[in-house]
């Protein structure tokens, strides 16, 4: 964090399961050490990558507690508190504040959806008001939430209503809206880039904070990418970004990105188990194809490494 802004990578961690399908909380301290040892500066817990909407509220709260407990003072834990019930979202926001989380995030209501930016801002204000001492990040991911308003309009509307509005986790392709949000009101808000496969585009605009799933498995690649960009070696930065793109296309091409991401973690020596229904675990043959494809891309030269024992 610098002047209240996040600089660096926030990983969207996966939820680990035991073979019987129960949530594995015991692995989280090791998971947090893995991320931190690879240069990741925080975790956005219980989000899309973490299968948050497939978890019970009790599981989500237990995961949030475990991540906060495992985090060092330099490691920021943002807890995703979205729920179809606004009362439950508020309860999870209060819980995040009570356990000492570093912030909360919320996706727009995903079943009964807000009909206007004003309605969305009102929803966000209700949740944020349950944890007024925590930074509140709106989680903009229309591909999953189905809520698609310009975030510039959201900031204009929500800013006066939400004193603890910190910014937006921006997981969408509208780079114009993204940059106008960064510039809005003198750059007041922290706009975190949420598309790992086009991180270089955000760097060119001056962005220094990002949240994403592939930072779990390939944080060193992105660290090197940023280093190349900062040193003016754009050819190298572009080459590394293309590798990132191909890795993500390969993961998505298996038919279940979340399952493939877990299998990639397993390949680097960190077993998080399988995914929860309705997501589908990829088959053994697909795992072999995934590993072969990753090897061809040089993934294991850039992948996250297990910390020393």
Buried (B, 14 or more C-beta within 10 A) or exposed (E): BEEEBBEBBBBBBBBBBEEEEEBBBEBBBBBBBBBBBBBBBBBBBBBBBBBBBBBEBEBBBBBBBBBBBBBEEEBBBBBBBBBEEBEBBBBBBBBBBEBEBBBBBBBBBBEEBBEEBBBBBBBBBBBBBBBEEBBBBBBBBBEEBEBBBBBBBBBBBBBEBBEBBBBBBBBBEBBEBBBBBBBBEEEBBBBBBBBBBBBBBBBEEEBBBBBBBBBBBBBBBBBBBBEBBEEEEEEBBBEBBEBBBBBBEBBEEBEBBBBBBBBBBBBBEBEBBBBBEEBEBBEEEBBEBBBEBBEEBEBEEBBBEEEEE
